[in-house]
Amino acid sequence: MSELVINGPNQLLGEVTIGGAKNAAVAIIPAAIMADDICVIENLPYIEDVCSLYKTIEKMGAKAEFLDKHTLKIDSKGIKNISATFDEVKKMRASYYLLGALLARFGEAEVAMPGGCDFGVRPIDLHLKGFKALGAEVVEERDVIKISSKGLKGANIYMDTVSVGATINIMLAASLAKGTTVIENAAKEPHVVDIANFLNIIGAKIKGAGTDVVRIVGVEKLHGGEYTIIPDQIEAGTYMIATAATKGNVLVKNIIPKHMDSLSAKLVEMGVEIKEYDDSIRVDATKKPLSAVNVKTMAYPGFPTDLQPQMAAILAMAEGTSKLTETVWEKRYQYMDELTRFGAQLTVEGRVAIINGVKEFQGGKVYATDLRAGAAMVIAGLVAKGETKVGDVKYIDRGYEEIEAKLSALGADIKRVTT
């Protein structure tokens, strides 16, 4: 067990380089095993979820090798095992992408129920609905999902609600189905586009990714290839918010500024100066006090739910009263009790949080209740007076590579200790 110890308050100054997108990486690795060939994936974030998938595909028969810390070579020719029920699978939400990948290549799959962060009911019914529409049979047991097909066939699939995971999983399965598949009301997130681009590189025929209608023409076989993952929108947003919260001035590098539009707009509204360059954004919060704003999470290009906890942390120290509305997950406010330990003043009614900004946070012992909530605790600890200890760092490690090293380089007094 380990925890992060922060002595604050800190002001973040300097430059930080963002890694590859977690949400793209955890789908691209399963997508790579659809090719009976060799794939090389670059700009991978070196995080727990990536390592868990690496171990999983090795146990299934793939030969996987890190050429360097952020480059993974995958030789899938040896995969014979269509069962993925290992402990690593049960730790991840994204393990469900193995369903679509294995179904596409082998016509069957047996995968443990996905794990990951617990912030409410996160059913995969839309995934299974898509597989069934393509001609698969689905058997749901208590902790395992089994799917099989004698031959997937293209279909028109309308998503009842916008689902990133279901959109990607159906793209995976449809890539090797006979005929054309059309996904309507598809998710438009940047990592959906990234995964479609990777699939096209290895021989798939996908058009429309990034719009609400995606068309997939099935092919007989996929081949190997090399691909570089896009920068992580959520990691970038976390450092942008941390900079603003600490009244700092940081150049956030290796990002796609367009992906950050919804956050940048809110930070500007709060009084933060944002300057965009080709592949970086400067966040300068040294000139004005932070003002309260209203934020509502939505599917892309709206405000990301994965930045909602971090945003709550900064709103809790802004002047005035803010209204935060969560439209994606029903229980994503579980971390609010931890935030109040710093002295935050807030009330939660259903999916709406009313946050009254306070002048000062006080450090203490808090816990990461999930991945992004853990990042919010770190941001609050950077601002708080005195010592803050953030427990359950395992959640943070699922999505942030060397967070303490990157923050230390920006001037934060933060270290990891073993407990």
C-alpha positions in Angstrom: 0.0 0.0 0.0 1.1 3.5 -0.7 -0.1 7.1 -0.3 0.7 10.5 -1.7 1.9 13.0 0.8 1.5 16.7 -0.2 2.7 19.7 1.8 0.8 22.8 0.6 -0.1 25.3 -0.6 1.8 24.9 -3.8 1.9 27.0 -7.0 2.5 25.1 -10.2 5.0 26.7 -12.7 6.8 25.4 -15.7 6.0 22.8 -18.4 4.4 19.4 -18.3 4.3 16.8 -21.1 1.1 14.8 -21.5 1.2 11.1 -22.3 -0.9 8.9 -24.5 -4.6 8.6 -24.1 -5.6 5.9 -21.5 -9.1 5.5 -23.0 -7.7 4.9 -26.4 -4.9 2.6 -25.2 -7.2 0.2 -23.4 -9.2 -0.4 -26.6 -6.3 -0.4 -29.1 -4.5 -3.2 -27.3 -7.5 -5.6 -27.6 -8.0 -4.4 -31.1 -4.4 -5.4 -32.0 -5.1 -9.1 -31.2 -7.8 -9.1 -34.0 -4.9 -9.2 -36.4 -3.1 -12.6 -36.8 0.1 -10.6 -37.1 2.4 -8.1 -35.4 1.3 -4.7 -34.3 3.5 -2.0 -32.7 1.7 0.6 -30.6 3.6 3.8 -29.6 2.9 6.6 -27.1 1.2 4.2 -24.7 0.8 5.5 -21.1 2.7 3.4 -18.7 -0.2 2.9 -16.3 -1.8 0.0 -14.4 -4.6 -0.6 -16.9 -2.1 -0.9 -19.7 0.0 -3.3 -17.7 -3.0 -5.4 -16.8 -4.0 -5.8 -20.5 -0.4 -6.6 -21.4 -0.4 -9.5 -18.8 -3.9 -10.6 -20.0 -3.0 -11.0 -23.7 0.2 -12.8 -22.8 -1.8 -15.3 -20.8 -4.0 -15.8 -23.8 -1.1 -16.7 -26.0 0.1 -13.5 -27.5 3.8 -12.5 -27.5 4.0 -9.0 -26.1 7.1 -7.0 -25.5 7.8 -3.4 -24.4 10.3 -2.0 -26.8 10.6 0.9 -24.5 8.4 2.3 -21.7 5.8 3.6 -24.1 6.0 1.2 -27.0 4.4 -2.2 -27.1 5.0 -4.9 -29.7 2.2 -7.4 -29.9 2.5 -10.7 -31.9 -1.0 -12.2 -31.8 -0.3 -15.2 -34.1 -0.1 -17.6 -31.1 -3.4 -16.7 -29.5 -5.6 -19.8 -29.1 -7.3 -19.1 -25.8 -10.6 -17.2 -26.2 -11.2 -17.2 -22.4 -10.1 -14.2 -20.4 -11.2 -14.7 -16.8 -7.9 -13.8 -15.1 -7.6 -11.5 -12.1 -6.2 -8.7 -14.3 -9.4 -8.7 -16.3 -11.6 -8.3 -13.3 -9.7 -5.2 -12.2 -10.5 -3.2 -15.4 -13.6 -1.7 -16.8 -12.1 -1.8 -20.3 -11.7 -5.5 -20.3 -15.0 -5.7 -22.1 -13.2 -4.7 -25.3 -11.9 -8.3 -25.3 -15.4 -9.4 -26.1 -15.6 -7.5 -29.4 -12.1 -8.4 -30.4 -12.2 -12.1 -29.7 -15.7 -12.4 -31.2 -14.5 -10.8 -34.4 -11.4 -13.0 -34.8 -12.5 -16.3 -33.3 -16.3 -16.2 -33.4 -16.5 -16.7 -29.6 -15.3 -15.2 -26.4 -15.5 -15.8 -22.6 -14.6 -12.8 -20.6 -14.9 -12.0 -16.9 -17.3 -9.3 -15.9 -15.5 -5.9 -16.0 -14.3 -4.2 -12.9 -12.8 -0.7 -12.6 -14.1 2.3 -10.7 -17.5 2.0 -8.9 -19.6 5.1 -9.4 -23.0 3.7 -10.1 -24.6 1.3 -12.4 -22.5 0.8 -15.6 -24.3 -1.8 -17.6 -23.0 -3.2 -20.8 -26.4 -4.0 -22.2 -25.8 -1.7 -25.3 -22.6 -3.7 -26.0 -24.5 -7.0 -25.9 -27.4 -5.5 -27.9 -24.9 -4.6 -30.7 -23.3 -8.1 -30.6 -26.8 -9.7 -30.9 -27.7 -7.5 -33.8 -24.6 -8.7 -35.6 -25.7 -12.3 -35.1 -24.0 -13.4 -31.8 -25.5 -15.4 -29.1 -24.9 -14.1 -25.5 -25.0 -16.0 -22.3 -24.6 -13.9 -19.1 -23.5 -15.8 -16.0 -22.8 -14.4 -12.6 -19.3 -13.3 -13.2 -18.6 -14.3 -16.8 -20.0 -13.3 -20.2 -19.9 -15.9 -23.0 -20.6 -14.9 -26.6 -20.5 -16.9 -29.8 -21.4 -16.7 -33.5 -21.4 -18.9 -36.5 -20.7 -15.8 -38.6 -21.2 -12.2 -37.8 -23.3 -10.2 -40.3 -23.5 -6.4 -40.8 -26.6 -4.6 -39.3 -28.1 -1.2 -38.7 -27.7 -0.5 -35.0 -29.2 2.5 -33.2 -27.8 3.3 -29.8 -30.5 4.1 -27.3 -28.1 6.3 -25.5 -24.7 7.6 -26.5 -22.1 5.1 -25.2 -18.4 5.3 -25.9 -17.7 1.7 -24.9 -20.5 0.2 -26.9 -19.6 2.3 -30.0 -16.0 1.0 -29.8 -17.0 -2.6 -29.1 -19.4 -2.8 -32.0 -16.8 -1.2 -34.3 -14.4 -4.0 -33.3 -16.8 -6.8 -33.9 -18.2 -5.3 -37.1 -14.8 -4.9 -38.7 -14.6 -8.6 -39.4 -18.3 -9.2 -40.0 -19.8 -9.9 -43.5 -21.4 -6.8 -45.0 -21.9 -3.3 -43.8 -22.7 -2.1 -40.3 -24.1 1.3 -39.5 -24.0 2.6 -36.0 -26.4 5.5 -35.4 -26.3 7.9 -32.4 -22.6 6.9 -32.0 -20.2 8.4 -29.5 -17.9 11.1 -30.9 -15.1 11.2 -28.4 -11.5 11.7 -29.6 -10.5 8.2 -28.6 -13.4 6.7 -30.6 -11.8 8.3 -33.7 -8.3 7.1 -32.6 -9.5 3.5 -32.4 -11.2 3.7 -35.8 -8.0 5.2 -37.2 -5.9 2.3 -35.8 -8.4 -0.3 -37.1 -8.1 1.3 -40.6 -4.3 1.2 -40.4 -4.5 -2.6 -39.9 -7.0 -3.1 -42.8 -10.5 -2.2 -41.5 -12.9 0.0 -43.5 -14.5 2.5 -41.1 -15.9 5.9 -42.1 -17.7 8.5 -40.0 -15.9 8.1 -36.7 -16.2 11.4 -34.8 -19.8 11.9 -36.1 -23.0 10.3 -34.9 -23.1 7.9 -37.8 -20.3 5.4 -38.2 -20.2 2.9 -41.2 -18.1 -0.2 -41.1 -17.6 -2.4 -44.1 -16.5 -5.8 -42.9 -13.2 -7.3 -44.2 -12.0 -10.9 -44.2 -8.8 -10.3 -42.4 -6.7 -7.7 -40.6 -3.0 -7.3 -40.9 -0.2 -5.9 -38.7 0.8 -2.3 -38.5 2.3 0.5 -36.4 0.3 3.3 -34.7 0.9 6.2 -32.4 -1.9 6.9 -29.8 -3.3 10.4 -29.4 -2.5 12.6 -26.3 -4.7 12.0 -23.2 -7.4 14.6 -23.1 -8.2 13.9 -19.4 -4.6 13.9 -18.2 -4.2 17.3 -20.0 -7.4 18.6 -18.4 -6.3 17.5 -14.9 -3.0 19.4 -15.2 -4.8 22.5 -16.6 -7.2 22.5 -13.7 -4.4 21.9 -11.2 -2.6 24.9 -12.6 -5.6 27.1 -12.3 -6.4 25.9 -8.8 -2.9 26.7 -7.6 -2.9 30.1 -9.3 0.0 28.9 -11.4 1.4 29.3 -14.9 2.1 26.1 -16.9 2.6 25.2 -20.5 0.8 21.9 -21.1 2.6 20.2 -24.0 1.8 17.3 -26.4 -1.9 17.8 -26.6 -4.6 18.5 -29.2 -6.0 21.9 -28.1 -9.3 21.3 -29.9 -10.0 18.4 -27.6 -9.8 20.8 -24.6 -12.3 23.4 -25.9 -15.1 22.7 -23.3 -12.6 22.9 -20.4 -10.7 25.9 -21.8 -14.0 27.8 -22.1 -14.9 27.2 -18.5 -11.5 28.2 -17.2 -11.6 31.4 -19.2 -15.1 32.0 -17.7 -13.5 31.6 -14.3 -10.8 34.2 -15.0 -7.9 32.1 -16.2 -5.9 33.1 -19.2 -5.7 30.4 -21.9 -3.3 30.6 -24.9 -3.5 27.9 -27.5 -0.6 26.8 -29.7 -0.3 24.0 -32.3 0.2 21.2 -29.8 0.2 22.9 -26.4 -1.8 25.3 -24.2 -0.5 27.8 -21.7 -2.7 28.1 -18.5 -2.0 31.4 -16.6 -4.0 31.9 -13.4 -1.7 34.4 -11.8 -3.6 37.5 -12.8 -7.2 37.2 -11.5 -9.1 35.5 -8.7 -11.1 32.5 -9.6 -14.8 33.1 -10.2 -17.7 30.6 -9.8 -19.2 29.0 -12.9 -21.9 26.4 -13.7 -20.8 23.1 -15.3 -22.8 20.3 -16.8 -21.2 17.1 -18.0 -22.2 15.9 -21.5 -21.0 13.6 -24.2 -18.2 15.0 -26.4 -17.9 17.8 -27.4 -19.5 18.7 -24.1 -17.7 18.9 -20.8 -16.2 15.4 -20.0 -17.6 13.5 -17.0 -14.0 12.3 -16.4 -13.0 15.9 -15.5 -16.0 16.5 -13.2 -14.3 15.6 -9.9 -11.3 17.7 -10.7 -13.6 20.6 -11.6 -15.5 20.2 -8.3 -12.2 20.7 -6.5 -11.4 24.0 -8.2 -15.0 25.3 -7.9 -14.8 24.6 -4.1 -12.2 27.4 -3.9 -13.6 29.8 -6.4 -15.4 33.0 -5.3 -19.2 32.6 -5.3 -21.6 29.7 -5.7 -21.3 27.1 -8.5 -23.7 24.6 -9.8 -22.3 21.2 -11.0 -24.6 18.8 -12.9 -23.6 15.2 -13.7 -25.6 13.7 -16.5 -23.6 10.6 -17.3 -23.1 8.6 -14.1 -25.6 8.4 -11.3 -23.1 7.9 -8.4 -20.1 10.0 -9.4 -20.4 12.2 -6.3 -19.1 9.6 -3.9 -15.9 11.6 -3.4 -17.7 14.7 -2.1 -17.4 13.6 1.5 -13.7 13.4 1.0 -13.7 17.0 -0.5 -15.5 18.3 2.6 -12.6 17.1 4.7 -10.6 20.0 3.2 -13.3 22.4 4.3 -15.3 22.5 1.1 -18.8 23.7 1.5 -21.3 21.9 -0.7 -24.6 20.1 -0.9 -25.6 17.3 -3.3 -29.1 16.6 -4.4 -29.3 13.7 -6.9 -27.1 14.6 -9.8 -26.7 18.3 -8.9 -24.0 19.7 -6.5 -24.2 23.2 -5.2 -20.7 24.4 -4.3 -19.9 27.5 -2.2 -16.3 28.6 -2.6 -14.2 29.0 0.5 -11.0 31.0 0.9 -8.8 28.3 2.3 -8.5 24.5 2.3 -6.9 22.7 5.3 -4.9 19.5 4.7 -5.8 16.1 6.2 -6.2 12.4 5.4 -8.4 11.6 2.4 -8.9 8.7 0.1 -9.3 8.2 -3.7 -12.7 6.7 -4.2 -12.0 6.2 -7.9 -9.5 7.2 -10.5 -10.6 10.8 -11.3 -11.8 11.4 -7.7 -8.2 10.6 -6.7 -6.9 13.3 -9.1 -9.4 15.7 -7.4 -8.0 14.9 -4.0 -4.5 15.6 -5.3 -5.6 19.0 -6.7 -7.2 19.9 -3.4 -4.1 18.8 -1.5 -1.9 21.1 -3.7 -4.0 24.1 -2.6 -4.6 23.1 1.1 -2.6 24.5 3.9 -0.4 21.9 5.7 0.0 18.2 5.1 -2.4 16.1 3.0 -2.3 12.4 2.7 -4.1 10.7 -0.2 -4.8 7.0 0.3 -5.8 4.3 -2.1 -3.4 5.6 -4.7 -4.0 2.4 -6.7 -6.9 4.1 -8.3 -4.8 7.1 -9.4 -2.2 4.8 -10.8 -4.8 3.2 -13.2 -4.8 6.4 -15.2 -1.9 8.7 -14.4 1.7 7.9 -15.1 4.1 9.1 -12.4 1.8 11.9 -11.2 4.0 12.8 -8.3 7.1 13.2 -10.5 5.3 15.4 -13.0 3.9 17.6 -10.2 7.2 17.8 -8.4 8.8 19.1 -11.6 6.2 21.9 -11.6 7.2 22.8 -8.0 4.8 20.8 -5.9 5.9 19.3 -2.6 4.6 15.8 -3.2 6.0 12.4 -2.6 4.9 8.7 -2.5 5.4 6.8 0.7 4.8 3.1 1.5 2.4 2.4 4.4 
